[in-house]
Amino acid sequence: MAQGNVFWYHLPEGYEDQGPKVIMEAQASGLAVVADNHSGAKDRIVKMTGLLCDTFDEHLEALKMYAKRWDRLKHEGEEARYHAKKEYDPQNWIEEIIGERKDTGEERITE
């Protein structure tokens, strides 16, 4: 993954996931993510870390946009890495479960 520019995550129609680890790995590698706007991907991608798409054509448009906007791709990859370091640290999960963790204030992508 470290040699890639963007991570594309598109599942076959009807397939559901519960929280794709591969998206977390891509973000930790510093890659912006283009993913389906359903299931676990919606919980992993926050603003400026990638794009959520409803249709296959939207996926293609997102990838074309990134091909033209290297500055945005680089910035969102950096944001994805920061997000992964902050959100996917097991110590943070423990603190959240026991009620000691503060809200990170990150804005989720919503419809």
C-alpha positions as CSV (number, residue, x, y, z in Angstrom):
1,M,0.0,0.0,0.0
2,A,2.8,2.4,0.8
3,Q,3.5,2.8,-3.0
4,G,0.0,3.7,-3.9
5,N,-1.6,7.1,-4.3
6,V,-5.3,6.4,-3.4
7,F,-7.1,3.3,-2.1
8,W,-10.2,2.3,-3.9
9,Y,-12.7,0.2,-2.0
10,H,-15.8,-1.0,-3.9
11,L,-17.8,-4.0,-2.9
12,P,-20.1,-6.1,-5.1
13,E,-23.7,-5.2,-4.9
14,G,-25.5,-6.8,-1.9
15,Y,-22.3,-7.3,0.0
16,E,-22.1,-5.8,3.5
17,D,-19.1,-5.3,5.7
18,Q,-18.9,-4.4,9.4
19,G,-15.8,-2.2,9.5
20,P,-13.2,-2.9,6.9
21,K,-9.7,-3.2,8.4
22,V,-8.3,-2.7,5.0
23,I,-9.5,0.9,5.0
24,M,-7.9,1.5,8.4
25,E,-4.6,0.1,6.9
26,A,-4.8,2.3,3.9
27,Q,-5.4,5.4,6.0
28,A,-2.5,4.4,8.3
29,S,-0.4,4.2,5.1
30,G,-1.3,7.8,4.3
31,L,-3.7,7.0,1.4
32,A,-6.9,8.9,0.7
33,V,-9.8,6.4,0.3
34,V,-12.6,6.2,-2.3
35,A,-15.2,3.8,-0.9
36,D,-18.9,2.8,-1.0
37,N,-21.2,5.0,0.9
38,H,-22.6,2.2,3.1
39,S,-21.7,-0.3,5.7
40,G,-18.4,0.0,7.6
41,A,-16.8,2.4,5.2
42,K,-19.1,5.2,6.4
43,D,-17.7,4.8,9.9
44,R,-14.1,4.9,8.8
45,I,-14.0,7.9,6.4
46,V,-14.3,11.4,7.8
47,K,-14.1,14.7,6.0
48,M,-10.8,15.3,4.2
49,T,-9.7,11.6,4.4
50,G,-11.3,10.4,1.3
51,L,-14.7,10.2,-0.5
52,L,-17.8,8.1,-0.1
53,C,-19.6,7.3,-3.3
54,D,-23.2,6.0,-4.0
55,T,-22.7,4.7,-7.5
56,F,-20.0,3.1,-9.6
57,D,-19.9,6.3,-11.8
58,E,-19.3,8.4,-8.7
59,H,-16.3,6.1,-7.9
60,L,-14.9,6.8,-11.4
61,E,-15.4,10.5,-11.1
62,A,-13.7,10.6,-7.7
63,L,-10.7,8.7,-9.1
64,K,-10.5,11.0,-12.1
65,M,-10.7,14.1,-9.8
66,Y,-7.8,12.8,-7.7
67,A,-5.8,12.1,-10.9
68,K,-6.1,15.8,-11.7
69,R,-5.8,17.2,-8.1
70,W,-2.6,15.8,-6.8
71,D,-2.5,18.5,-4.1
72,R,-5.9,17.4,-2.7
73,L,-4.9,13.8,-2.9
74,K,-1.7,14.5,-1.0
75,H,-3.5,16.5,1.6
76,E,-6.3,14.0,2.2
77,G,-3.7,11.2,2.4
78,E,-1.9,13.2,5.2
79,E,-5.3,13.7,7.0
80,A,-6.1,10.0,6.6
81,R,-2.8,9.1,8.3
82,Y,-3.4,11.6,11.1
83,H,-7.0,10.2,11.5
84,A,-5.7,6.6,11.7
85,K,-3.1,7.4,14.3
86,K,-5.6,9.2,16.5
87,E,-8.7,7.0,16.0
88,Y,-7.3,3.5,15.6
89,D,-5.0,3.4,18.7
90,P,-6.2,0.6,20.9
91,Q,-5.5,2.7,24.0
92,N,-8.0,5.3,22.7
93,W,-10.6,2.5,22.3
94,I,-10.1,1.4,25.9
95,E,-10.5,4.9,27.1
96,E,-13.7,5.3,25.1
97,I,-15.2,2.1,26.4
98,I,-14.5,3.0,30.1
99,G,-15.7,6.6,29.5
100,E,-12.4,8.5,29.9
101,R,-12.0,9.5,26.3
102,K,-13.0,13.0,25.1
103,D,-14.8,13.5,21.8
104,T,-12.2,14.1,19.0
105,G,-14.5,16.7,17.3
106,E,-13.9,15.2,13.9
107,E,-16.7,15.9,11.5
108,R,-18.2,12.7,10.0
109,I,-19.4,12.7,6.4
110,T,-23.2,12.6,6.5
111,E,-25.8,12.5,3.9
